[in-house]
Amino acid sequence: MIIVAQKRNSRTWILTAGAYALPGKFKTEAAALEALAANPGFYRYWAGSIGASVANSTPQVVKA
């Protein structure tokens, strides 16, 4: 799921997939939604990337 959110302590908007910020920063919420509507495949690809998967996974302790 891709969400449009305003960055903390900032005037910019970003697209997020869970805890992972997708590529791109926007000046308005409308611009972010426009970019998502214009190229949804690009953002779906990055939302499913390994970086997003790792950022959104639960940490596990591995004992040697």
Predicted model as a PDB file, atoms N, CA, C, CB and O in Angstrom, pLDDT in the B-factor column:
MODEL        1                                                                  
ATOM      1  N   MET A   1       0.841  -1.167   0.000  1.00 81.00           N  
ATOM      2  CA  MET A   1       0.000   0.000   0.000  1.00 81.00           C  
ATOM      3  C   MET A   1       0.898   1.245   0.000  1.00 81.00           C  
ATOM      4  CB  MET A   1      -0.963  -0.010   1.220  1.00 81.00           C  
ATOM      5  O   MET A   1       1.814   1.356   0.815  1.00 81.00           O  
ATOM      6  N   ILE A   2       0.634   2.148  -0.891  1.00 85.00           N  
ATOM      7  CA  ILE A   2       1.418   3.375  -1.009  1.00 85.00           C  
ATOM      8  C   ILE A   2       0.593   4.525  -0.435  1.00 85.00           C  
ATOM      9  CB  ILE A   2       1.821   3.656  -2.503  1.00 85.00           C  
ATOM     10  O   ILE A   2      -0.573   4.704  -0.788  1.00 85.00           O  
ATOM     11  N   ILE A   3       1.211   5.296   0.450  1.00 85.00           N  
ATOM     12  CA  ILE A   3       0.534   6.385   1.141  1.00 85.00           C  
ATOM     13  C   ILE A   3       1.272   7.691   0.882  1.00 85.00           C  
ATOM     14  CB  ILE A   3       0.442   6.102   2.656  1.00 85.00           C  
ATOM     15  O   ILE A   3       2.500   7.708   0.804  1.00 85.00           O  
ATOM     16  N   VAL A   4       0.529   8.782   0.749  1.00 89.00           N  
ATOM     17  CA  VAL A   4       1.114  10.114   0.631  1.00 89.00           C  
ATOM     18  C   VAL A   4       1.166  10.702   2.036  1.00 89.00           C  
ATOM     19  CB  VAL A   4       0.288  11.037  -0.356  1.00 89.00           C  
ATOM     20  O   VAL A   4       0.154  10.735   2.735  1.00 89.00           O  
ATOM     21  N   ALA A   5       2.345  11.165   2.451  1.00 89.00           N  
ATOM     22  CA  ALA A   5       2.505  11.707   3.804  1.00 89.00           C  
ATOM     23  C   ALA A   5       3.394  12.936   3.768  1.00 89.00           C  
ATOM     24  CB  ALA A   5       3.096  10.647   4.757  1.00 89.00           C  
ATOM     25  O   ALA A   5       4.258  13.076   2.903  1.00 89.00           O  
ATOM     26  N   GLN A   6       3.161  13.829   4.730  1.00 86.00           N  
ATOM     27  CA  GLN A   6       4.023  15.003   4.845  1.00 86.00           C  
ATOM     28  C   GLN A   6       5.185  14.642   5.751  1.00 86.00           C  
ATOM     29  CB  GLN A   6       3.240  16.242   5.396  1.00 86.00           C  
ATOM     30  O   GLN A   6       4.995  14.049   6.813  1.00 86.00           O  
ATOM     31  N   LYS A   7       6.404  15.006   5.323  1.00 82.00           N  
ATOM     32  CA  LYS A   7       7.587  14.721   6.121  1.00 82.00           C  
ATOM     33  C   LYS A   7       7.518  15.510   7.428  1.00 82.00           C  
ATOM     34  CB  LYS A   7       8.880  15.065   5.337  1.00 82.00           C  
ATOM     35  O   LYS A   7       6.997  16.625   7.467  1.00 82.00           O  
ATOM     36  N   ARG A   8       8.046  14.919   8.487  1.00 78.00           N  
ATOM     37  CA  ARG A   8       8.078  15.605   9.782  1.00 78.00           C  
ATOM     38  C   ARG A   8       8.943  16.853   9.692  1.00 78.00           C  
ATOM     39  CB  ARG A   8       8.606  14.664  10.889  1.00 78.00           C  
ATOM     40  O   ARG A   8      10.000  16.844   9.061  1.00 78.00           O  
ATOM     41  N   ASN A   9       8.493  17.914  10.321  1.00 82.00           N  
ATOM     42  CA  ASN A   9       9.235  19.180  10.384  1.00 82.00           C  
ATOM     43  C   ASN A   9       9.663  19.668   9.007  1.00 82.00           C  
ATOM     44  CB  ASN A   9      10.459  19.024  11.269  1.00 82.00           C  
ATOM     45  O   ASN A   9      10.757  20.211   8.850  1.00 82.00           O  
ATOM     46  N   SER A  10       8.814  19.479   8.021  1.00 85.00           N  
ATOM     47  CA  SER A  10       9.167  19.853   6.658  1.00 85.00           C  
ATOM     48  C   SER A  10       7.916  20.281   5.905  1.00 85.00           C  
ATOM     49  CB  SER A  10       9.868  18.685   5.929  1.00 85.00           C  
ATOM     50  O   SER A  10       6.791  20.009   6.326  1.00 85.00           O  
ATOM     51  N   ARG A  11       8.135  20.948   4.798  1.00 89.00           N  
ATOM     52  CA  ARG A  11       7.017  21.353   3.942  1.00 89.00           C  
ATOM     53  C   ARG A  11       6.896  20.454   2.725  1.00 89.00           C  
ATOM     54  CB  ARG A  11       7.183  22.803   3.500  1.00 89.00           C  
ATOM     55  O   ARG A  11       6.119  20.750   1.817  1.00 89.00           O  
ATOM     56  N   THR A  12       7.643  19.370   2.688  1.00 93.00           N  
ATOM     57  CA  THR A  12       7.606  18.480   1.528  1.00 93.00           C  
ATOM     58  C   THR A  12       6.733  17.270   1.801  1.00 93.00           C  
ATOM     59  CB  THR A  12       9.017  18.032   1.149  1.00 93.00           C  
ATOM     60  O   THR A  12       6.522  16.871   2.947  1.00 93.00           O  
ATOM     61  N   TRP A  13       6.234  16.702   0.723  1.00 92.00           N  
ATOM     62  CA  TRP A  13       5.390  15.504   0.760  1.00 92.00           C  
ATOM     63  C   TRP A  13       6.162  14.361   0.118  1.00 92.00           C  
ATOM     64  CB  TRP A  13       4.020  15.741   0.027  1.00 92.00           C  
ATOM     65  O   TRP A  13       6.941  14.570  -0.812  1.00 92.00           O  
ATOM     66  N   ILE A  14       5.939  13.146   0.622  1.00 91.00           N  
ATOM     67  CA  ILE A  14       6.600  11.958   0.085  1.00 91.00           C  
ATOM     68  C   ILE A  14       5.579  10.843  -0.082  1.00 91.00           C  
ATOM     69  CB  ILE A  14       7.759  11.502   1.007  1.00 91.00           C  
ATOM     70  O   ILE A  14       4.493  10.885   0.496  1.00 91.00           O  
ATOM     71  N   LEU A  15       5.938   9.857  -0.871  1.00 93.00           N  
ATOM     72  CA  LEU A  15       5.152   8.633  -1.006  1.00 93.00           C  
ATOM     73  C   LEU A  15       5.842   7.575  -0.154  1.00 93.00           C  
ATOM     74  CB  LEU A  15       5.025   8.175  -2.520  1.00 93.00           C  
ATOM     75  O   LEU A  15       7.060   7.414  -0.231  1.00 93.00           O  
ATOM     76  N   THR A  16       5.079   6.859   0.651  1.00 91.00           N  
ATOM     77  CA  THR A  16       5.666   5.859   1.521  1.00 91.00           C  
ATOM     78  C   THR A  16       5.013   4.497   1.303  1.00 91.00           C  
ATOM     79  CB  THR A  16       5.535   6.284   2.980  1.00 91.00           C  
ATOM     80  O   THR A  16       3.849   4.391   0.917  1.00 91.00           O  
ATOM     81  N   ALA A  17       5.808   3.462   1.566  1.00 91.00           N  
ATOM     82  CA  ALA A  17       5.320   2.086   1.584  1.00 91.00           C  
ATOM     83  C   ALA A  17       5.700   1.563   2.962  1.00 91.00           C  
ATOM     84  CB  ALA A  17       5.936   1.190   0.396  1.00 91.00           C  
ATOM     85  O   ALA A  17       6.808   1.066   3.160  1.00 91.00           O  
ATOM     86  N   GLY A  18       4.782   1.676   3.907  1.00 87.00           N  
ATOM     87  CA  GLY A  18       5.115   1.332   5.289  1.00 87.00           C  
ATOM     88  C   GLY A  18       6.081   2.357   5.856  1.00 87.00           C  
ATOM     89  O   GLY A  18       5.809   3.557   5.814  1.00 87.00           O  
ATOM     90  N   ALA A  19       7.208   1.894   6.385  1.00 86.00           N  
ATOM     91  CA  ALA A  19       8.215   2.788   6.953  1.00 86.00           C  
ATOM     92  C   ALA A  19       9.206   3.276   5.908  1.00 86.00           C  
ATOM     93  CB  ALA A  19       8.958   2.092   8.071  1.00 86.00           C  
ATOM     94  O   ALA A  19      10.092   4.068   6.229  1.00 86.00           O  
ATOM     95  N   TYR A  20       9.080   2.829   4.682  1.00 88.00           N  
ATOM     96  CA  TYR A  20      10.040   3.115   3.621  1.00 88.00           C  
ATOM     97  C   TYR A  20       9.569   4.294   2.767  1.00 88.00           C  
ATOM     98  CB  TYR A  20      10.254   1.872   2.742  1.00 88.00           C  
ATOM     99  O   TYR A  20       8.458   4.264   2.236  1.00 88.00           O  
ATOM    100  N   ALA A  21      10.399   5.330   2.629  1.00 88.00           N  
ATOM    101  CA  ALA A  21      10.082   6.472   1.773  1.00 88.00           C  
ATOM    102  C   ALA A  21      10.494   6.142   0.340  1.00 88.00           C  
ATOM    103  CB  ALA A  21      10.796   7.769   2.275  1.00 88.00           C  
ATOM    104  O   ALA A  21      11.656   5.828   0.080  1.00 88.00           O  
ATOM    105  N   LEU A  22       9.555   6.213  -0.570  1.00 89.00           N  
ATOM    106  CA  LEU A  22       9.826   5.943  -1.973  1.00 89.00           C  
ATOM    107  C   LEU A  22      10.548   7.128  -2.609  1.00 89.00           C  
ATOM    108  CB  LEU A  22       8.521   5.638  -2.727  1.00 89.00           C  
ATOM    109  O   LEU A  22      10.503   8.232  -2.066  1.00 89.00           O  
ATOM    110  N   PRO A  23      11.215   6.924  -3.756  1.00 86.00           N  
ATOM    111  CA  PRO A  23      11.955   8.012  -4.406  1.00 86.00           C  
ATOM    112  C   PRO A  23      11.037   9.181  -4.780  1.00 86.00           C  
ATOM    113  CB  PRO A  23      12.665   7.489  -5.658  1.00 86.00           C  
ATOM    114  O   PRO A  23       9.936   8.978  -5.291  1.00 86.00           O  
ATOM    115  N   GLY A  24      11.500  10.391  -4.521  1.00 89.00           N  
ATOM    116  CA  GLY A  24      10.772  11.591  -4.911  1.00 89.00           C  
ATOM    117  C   GLY A  24      10.283  12.406  -3.731  1.00 89.00           C  
ATOM    118  O   GLY A  24       9.844  11.856  -2.721  1.00 89.00           O  
ATOM    119  N   LYS A  25      10.362  13.722  -3.867  1.00 91.00           N  
ATOM    120  CA  LYS A  25       9.831  14.660  -2.882  1.00 91.00           C  
ATOM    121  C   LYS A  25       8.976  15.661  -3.638  1.00 91.00           C  
ATOM    122  CB  LYS A  25      10.979  15.376  -2.071  1.00 91.00           C  
ATOM    123  O   LYS A  25       9.307  16.050  -4.758  1.00 91.00           O  
ATOM    124  N   PHE A  26       7.873  16.080  -3.024  1.00 93.00           N  
ATOM    125  CA  PHE A  26       6.920  16.941  -3.701  1.00 93.00           C  
ATOM    126  C   PHE A  26       6.566  18.132  -2.823  1.00 93.00           C  
ATOM    127  CB  PHE A  26       5.661  16.159  -4.075  1.00 93.00           C  
ATOM    128  O   PHE A  26       6.555  18.032  -1.597  1.00 93.00           O  
ATOM    129  N   LYS A  27       6.273  19.274  -3.472  1.00 94.00           N  
ATOM    130  CA  LYS A  27       5.953  20.492  -2.729  1.00 94.00           C  
ATOM    131  C   LYS A  27       4.530  20.486  -2.186  1.00 94.00           C  
ATOM    132  CB  LYS A  27       6.152  21.703  -3.612  1.00 94.00           C  
ATOM    133  O   LYS A  27       4.249  21.124  -1.172  1.00 94.00           O  
ATOM    134  N   THR A  28       3.626  19.764  -2.859  1.00 93.00           N  
ATOM    135  CA  THR A  28       2.235  19.712  -2.410  1.00 93.00           C  
ATOM    136  C   THR A  28       1.738  18.269  -2.413  1.00 93.00           C  
ATOM    137  CB  THR A  28       1.336  20.595  -3.308  1.00 93.00           C  
ATOM    138  O   THR A  28       2.301  17.395  -3.072  1.00 93.00           O  
ATOM    139  N   GLU A  29       0.676  18.053  -1.663  1.00 93.00           N  
ATOM    140  CA  GLU A  29       0.051  16.728  -1.643  1.00 93.00           C  
ATOM    141  C   GLU A  29      -0.510  16.401  -3.023  1.00 93.00           C  
ATOM    142  CB  GLU A  29      -1.069  16.661  -0.572  1.00 93.00           C  
ATOM    143  O   GLU A  29      -0.431  15.258  -3.473  1.00 93.00           O  
ATOM    144  N   ALA A  30      -1.077  17.400  -3.694  1.00 94.00           N  
ATOM    145  CA  ALA A  30      -1.647  17.192  -5.032  1.00 94.00           C  
ATOM    146  C   ALA A  30      -0.576  16.753  -6.021  1.00 94.00           C  
ATOM    147  CB  ALA A  30      -2.327  18.474  -5.533  1.00 94.00           C  
ATOM    148  O   ALA A  30      -0.828  15.899  -6.871  1.00 94.00           O  
ATOM    149  N   ALA A  31       0.616  17.331  -5.915  1.00 95.00           N  
ATOM    150  CA  ALA A  31       1.712  16.950  -6.818  1.00 95.00           C  
ATOM    151  C   ALA A  31       2.133  15.504  -6.574  1.00 95.00           C  
ATOM    152  CB  ALA A  31       2.922  17.893  -6.634  1.00 95.00           C  
ATOM    153  O   ALA A  31       2.453  14.782  -7.518  1.00 95.00           O  
ATOM    154  N   ALA A  32       2.134  15.082  -5.327  1.00 93.00           N  
ATOM    155  CA  ALA A  32       2.484  13.698  -5.004  1.00 93.00           C  
ATOM    156  C   ALA A  32       1.439  12.733  -5.561  1.00 93.00           C  
ATOM    157  CB  ALA A  32       2.616  13.517  -3.478  1.00 93.00           C  
ATOM    158  O   ALA A  32       1.788  11.703  -6.137  1.00 93.00           O  
ATOM    159  N   LEU A  33       0.178  13.062  -5.394  1.00 94.00           N  
ATOM    160  CA  LEU A  33      -0.892  12.214  -5.921  1.00 94.00           C  
ATOM    161  C   LEU A  33      -0.862  12.171  -7.445  1.00 94.00           C  
ATOM    162  CB  LEU A  33      -2.258  12.715  -5.437  1.00 94.00           C  
ATOM    163  O   LEU A  33      -1.127  11.131  -8.048  1.00 94.00           O  
ATOM    164  N   GLU A  34      -0.538  13.304  -8.065  1.00 95.00           N  
ATOM    165  CA  GLU A  34      -0.424  13.376  -9.525  1.00 95.00           C  
ATOM    166  C   GLU A  34       0.696  12.469 -10.038  1.00 95.00           C  
ATOM    167  CB  GLU A  34      -0.170  14.826  -9.970  1.00 95.00           C  
ATOM    168  O   GLU A  34       0.528  11.763 -11.032  1.00 95.00           O  
ATOM    169  N   ALA A  35       1.837  12.497  -9.349  1.00 94.00           N  
ATOM    170  CA  ALA A  35       2.967  11.652  -9.743  1.00 94.00           C  
ATOM    171  C   ALA A  35       2.621  10.174  -9.594  1.00 94.00           C  
ATOM    172  CB  ALA A  35       4.209  11.989  -8.903  1.00 94.00           C  
ATOM    173  O   ALA A  35       2.987   9.356 -10.438  1.00 94.00           O  
ATOM    174  N   LEU A  36       1.918   9.839  -8.525  1.00 94.00           N  
ATOM    175  CA  LEU A  36       1.508   8.449  -8.302  1.00 94.00           C  
ATOM    176  C   LEU A  36       0.527   7.996  -9.382  1.00 94.00           C  
ATOM    177  CB  LEU A  36       0.871   8.290  -6.907  1.00 94.00           C  
ATOM    178  O   LEU A  36       0.622   6.872  -9.877  1.00 94.00           O  
ATOM    179  N   ALA A  37      -0.409   8.864  -9.746  1.00 95.00           N  
ATOM    180  CA  ALA A  37      -1.393   8.517 -10.781  1.00 95.00           C  
ATOM    181  C   ALA A  37      -0.740   8.421 -12.159  1.00 95.00           C  
ATOM    182  CB  ALA A  37      -2.525   9.557 -10.811  1.00 95.00           C  
ATOM    183  O   ALA A  37      -1.151   7.603 -12.981  1.00 95.00           O  
ATOM    184  N   ALA A  38       0.273   9.249 -12.417  1.00 96.00           N  
ATOM    185  CA  ALA A  38       0.925   9.264 -13.728  1.00 96.00           C  
ATOM    186  C   ALA A  38       1.826   8.056 -13.954  1.00 96.00           C  
ATOM    187  CB  ALA A  38       1.734  10.528 -13.883  1.00 96.00           C  
ATOM    188  O   ALA A  38       1.984   7.605 -15.088  1.00 96.00           O  
ATOM    189  N   ASN A  39       2.414   7.532 -12.888  1.00 92.00           N  
ATOM    190  CA  ASN A  39       3.371   6.431 -13.045  1.00 92.00           C  
ATOM    191  C   ASN A  39       3.237   5.422 -11.893  1.00 92.00           C  
ATOM    192  CB  ASN A  39       4.818   6.980 -13.108  1.00 92.00           C  
ATOM    193  O   ASN A  39       4.179   5.255 -11.119  1.00 92.00           O  
ATOM    194  N   PRO A  40       2.093   4.754 -11.767  1.00 92.00           N  
ATOM    195  CA  PRO A  40       1.891   3.852 -10.636  1.00 92.00           C  
ATOM    196  C   PRO A  40       2.817   2.632 -10.649  1.00 92.00           C  
ATOM    197  CB  PRO A  40       0.464   3.391 -10.615  1.00 92.00           C  
ATOM    198  O   PRO A  40       3.196   2.135  -9.589  1.00 92.00           O  
ATOM    199  N   GLY A  41       3.180   2.152 -11.827  1.00 92.00           N  
ATOM    200  CA  GLY A  41       4.051   0.977 -11.917  1.00 92.00           C  
ATOM    201  C   GLY A  41       5.425   1.221 -11.313  1.00 92.00           C  
ATOM    202  O   GLY A  41       5.990   0.341 -10.663  1.00 92.00           O  
ATOM    203  N   PHE A  42       5.957   2.411 -11.527  1.00 91.00           N  
ATOM    204  CA  PHE A  42       7.260   2.782 -10.972  1.00 91.00           C  
ATOM    205  C   PHE A  42       7.229   2.725  -9.445  1.00 91.00           C  
ATOM    206  CB  PHE A  42       7.668   4.193 -11.445  1.00 91.00           C  
ATOM    207  O   PHE A  42       8.128   2.160  -8.822  1.00 91.00           O  
ATOM    208  N   TYR A  43       6.194   3.310  -8.850  1.00 91.00           N  
ATOM    209  CA  TYR A  43       6.100   3.335  -7.390  1.00 91.00           C  
ATOM    210  C   TYR A  43       5.742   1.965  -6.817  1.00 91.00           C  
ATOM    211  CB  TYR A  43       5.067   4.361  -6.950  1.00 91.00           C  
ATOM    212  O   TYR A  43       6.190   1.629  -5.721  1.00 91.00           O  
ATOM    213  N   ARG A  44       4.942   1.162  -7.537  1.00 90.00           N  
ATOM    214  CA  ARG A  44       4.659  -0.207  -7.094  1.00 90.00           C  
ATOM    215  C   ARG A  44       5.931  -1.051  -7.100  1.00 90.00           C  
ATOM    216  CB  ARG A  44       3.587  -0.855  -7.993  1.00 90.00           C  
ATOM    217  O   ARG A  44       6.149  -1.865  -6.203  1.00 90.00           O  
ATOM    218  N   TYR A  45       6.776  -0.849  -8.127  1.00 89.00           N  
ATOM    219  CA  TYR A  45       8.047  -1.571  -8.210  1.00 89.00           C  
ATOM    220  C   TYR A  45       8.909  -1.256  -6.985  1.00 89.00           C  
ATOM    221  CB  TYR A  45       8.803  -1.203  -9.516  1.00 89.00           C  
ATOM    222  O   TYR A  45       9.431  -2.167  -6.342  1.00 89.00           O  
ATOM    223  N   TRP A  46       9.058   0.026  -6.664  1.00 87.00           N  
ATOM    224  CA  TRP A  46       9.893   0.398  -5.518  1.00 87.00           C  
ATOM    225  C   TRP A  46       9.259  -0.019  -4.198  1.00 87.00           C  
ATOM    226  CB  TRP A  46      10.146   1.900  -5.515  1.00 87.00           C  
ATOM    227  O   TRP A  46       9.978  -0.335  -3.251  1.00 87.00           O  
ATOM    228  N   ALA A  47       7.935  -0.029  -4.111  1.00 89.00           N  
ATOM    229  CA  ALA A  47       7.268  -0.466  -2.882  1.00 89.00           C  
ATOM    230  C   ALA A  47       7.504  -1.952  -2.631  1.00 89.00           C  
ATOM    231  CB  ALA A  47       5.761  -0.177  -2.957  1.00 89.00           C  
ATOM    232  O   ALA A  47       7.482  -2.396  -1.483  1.00 89.00           O  
ATOM    233  N   GLY A  48       7.729  -2.724  -3.692  1.00 87.00           N  
ATOM    234  CA  GLY A  48       7.985  -4.153  -3.560  1.00 87.00           C  
ATOM    235  C   GLY A  48       9.458  -4.512  -3.552  1.00 87.00           C  
ATOM    236  O   GLY A  48       9.807  -5.693  -3.553  1.00 87.00           O  
ATOM    237  N   SER A  49      10.325  -3.514  -3.544  1.00 88.00           N  
ATOM    238  CA  SER A  49      11.767  -3.772  -3.611  1.00 88.00           C  
ATOM    239  C   SER A  49      12.292  -4.377  -2.314  1.00 88.00           C  
ATOM    240  CB  SER A  49      12.522  -2.480  -3.920  1.00 88.00           C  
ATOM    241  O   SER A  49      11.614  -4.362  -1.286  1.00 88.00           O  
ATOM    242  N   ILE A  50      13.497  -4.905  -2.378  1.00 79.00           N  
ATOM    243  CA  ILE A  50      14.103  -5.529  -1.202  1.00 79.00           C  
ATOM    244  C   ILE A  50      14.333  -4.501  -0.100  1.00 79.00           C  
ATOM    245  CB  ILE A  50      15.427  -6.208  -1.576  1.00 79.00           C  
ATOM    246  O   ILE A  50      14.198  -4.825   1.080  1.00 79.00           O  
ATOM    247  N   GLY A  51      14.679  -3.270  -0.465  1.00 82.00           N  
ATOM    248  CA  GLY A  51      14.888  -2.223   0.538  1.00 82.00           C  
ATOM    249  C   GLY A  51      13.626  -1.952   1.326  1.00 82.00           C  
ATOM    250  O   GLY A  51      13.678  -1.802   2.547  1.00 82.00           O  
ATOM    251  N   ALA A  52      12.491  -1.886   0.645  1.00 84.00           N  
ATOM    252  CA  ALA A  52      11.218  -1.666   1.324  1.00 84.00           C  
ATOM    253  C   ALA A  52      10.852  -2.881   2.174  1.00 84.00           C  
ATOM    254  CB  ALA A  52      10.102  -1.370   0.301  1.00 84.00           C  
ATOM    255  O   ALA A  52      10.331  -2.730   3.279  1.00 84.00           O  
ATOM    256  N   SER A  53      11.121  -4.072   1.670  1.00 85.00           N  
ATOM    257  CA  SER A  53      10.815  -5.289   2.422  1.00 85.00           C  
ATOM    258  C   SER A  53      11.617  -5.359   3.709  1.00 85.00           C  
ATOM    259  CB  SER A  53      11.089  -6.525   1.571  1.00 85.00           C  
ATOM    260  O   SER A  53      11.081  -5.718   4.757  1.00 85.00           O  
ATOM    261  N   VAL A  54      12.903  -5.017   3.640  1.00 84.00           N  
ATOM    262  CA  VAL A  54      13.755  -5.054   4.825  1.00 84.00           C  
ATOM    263  C   VAL A  54      13.328  -3.974   5.812  1.00 84.00           C  
ATOM    264  CB  VAL A  54      15.237  -4.874   4.439  1.00 84.00           C  
ATOM    265  O   VAL A  54      13.261  -4.233   7.014  1.00 84.00           O  
ATOM    266  N   ALA A  55      13.039  -2.774   5.327  1.00 84.00           N  
ATOM    267  CA  ALA A  55      12.643  -1.667   6.205  1.00 84.00           C  
ATOM    268  C   ALA A  55      11.327  -1.960   6.923  1.00 84.00           C  
ATOM    269  CB  ALA A  55      12.517  -0.373   5.399  1.00 84.00           C  
ATOM    270  O   ALA A  55      11.111  -1.490   8.039  1.00 84.00           O  
ATOM    271  N   ASN A  56      10.454  -2.731   6.290  1.00 82.00           N  
ATOM    272  CA  ASN A  56       9.143  -3.011   6.869  1.00 82.00           C  
ATOM    273  C   ASN A  56       9.066  -4.347   7.603  1.00 82.00           C  
ATOM    274  CB  ASN A  56       8.109  -2.982   5.792  1.00 82.00           C  
ATOM    275  O   ASN A  56       8.015  -4.686   8.149  1.00 82.00           O  
ATOM    276  N   SER A  57      10.156  -5.112   7.627  1.00 87.00           N  
ATOM    277  CA  SER A  57      10.115  -6.423   8.285  1.00 87.00           C  
ATOM    278  C   SER A  57      10.385  -6.286   9.782  1.00 87.00           C  
ATOM    279  CB  SER A  57      11.142  -7.382   7.646  1.00 87.00           C  
ATOM    280  O   SER A  57      10.935  -5.285  10.241  1.00 87.00           O  
ATOM    281  N   THR A  58       9.996  -7.287  10.510  1.00 88.00           N  
ATOM    282  CA  THR A  58      10.245  -7.334  11.942  1.00 88.00           C  
ATOM    283  C   THR A  58      11.664  -7.799  12.191  1.00 88.00           C  
ATOM    284  CB  THR A  58       9.237  -8.257  12.648  1.00 88.00           C  
ATOM    285  O   THR A  58      12.077  -8.827  11.653  1.00 88.00           O  
ATOM    286  N   PRO A  59      12.434  -7.058  13.007  1.00 83.00           N  
ATOM    287  CA  PRO A  59      13.801  -7.486  13.289  1.00 83.00           C  
ATOM    288  C   PRO A  59      13.820  -8.851  13.993  1.00 83.00           C  
ATOM    289  CB  PRO A  59      14.518  -6.433  14.151  1.00 83.00           C  
ATOM    290  O   PRO A  59      12.975  -9.131  14.843  1.00 83.00           O  
ATOM    291  N   GLN A  60      14.776  -9.680  13.635  1.00 85.00           N  
ATOM    292  CA  GLN A  60      14.912 -10.991  14.264  1.00 85.00           C  
ATOM    293  C   GLN A  60      16.327 -11.138  14.798  1.00 85.00           C  
ATOM    294  CB  GLN A  60      14.579 -12.132  13.264  1.00 85.00           C  
ATOM    295  O   GLN A  60      17.294 -10.765  14.133  1.00 85.00           O  
ATOM    296  N   VAL A  61      16.441 -11.679  15.991  1.00 88.00           N  
ATOM    297  CA  VAL A  61      17.741 -11.923  16.600  1.00 88.00           C  
ATOM    298  C   VAL A  61      18.195 -13.312  16.180  1.00 88.00           C  
ATOM    299  CB  VAL A  61      17.682 -11.790  18.162  1.00 88.00           C  
ATOM    300  O   VAL A  61      17.482 -14.297  16.371  1.00 88.00           O  
ATOM    301  N   VAL A  62      19.384 -13.377  15.610  1.00 88.00           N  
ATOM    302  CA  VAL A  62      19.936 -14.645  15.161  1.00 88.00           C  
ATOM    303  C   VAL A  62      21.080 -15.010  16.115  1.00 88.00           C  
ATOM    304  CB  VAL A  62      20.431 -14.563  13.663  1.00 88.00           C  
ATOM    305  O   VAL A  62      22.037 -14.254  16.279  1.00 88.00           O  
ATOM    306  N   LYS A  63      20.956 -16.180  16.732  1.00 88.00           N  
ATOM    307  CA  LYS A  63      22.007 -16.633  17.656  1.00 88.00           C  
ATOM    308  C   LYS A  63      22.931 -17.595  16.933  1.00 88.00           C  
ATOM    309  CB  LYS A  63      21.395 -17.312  18.917  1.00 88.00           C  
ATOM    310  O   LYS A  63      22.490 -18.504  16.231  1.00 88.00           O  
ATOM    311  N   ALA A  64      24.203 -17.375  17.119  1.00 78.00           N  
ATOM    312  CA  ALA A  64      25.206 -18.212  16.453  1.00 78.00           C  
ATOM    313  C   ALA A  64      25.443 -19.506  17.195  1.00 78.00           C  
ATOM    314  CB  ALA A  64      26.512 -17.463  16.315  1.00 78.00           C  
ATOM    315  O   ALA A  64      26.259 -20.323  16.766  1.00 78.00           O  
TER     316      ALA A  64                                                      
ENDMDL                                                                          
END                                                                             
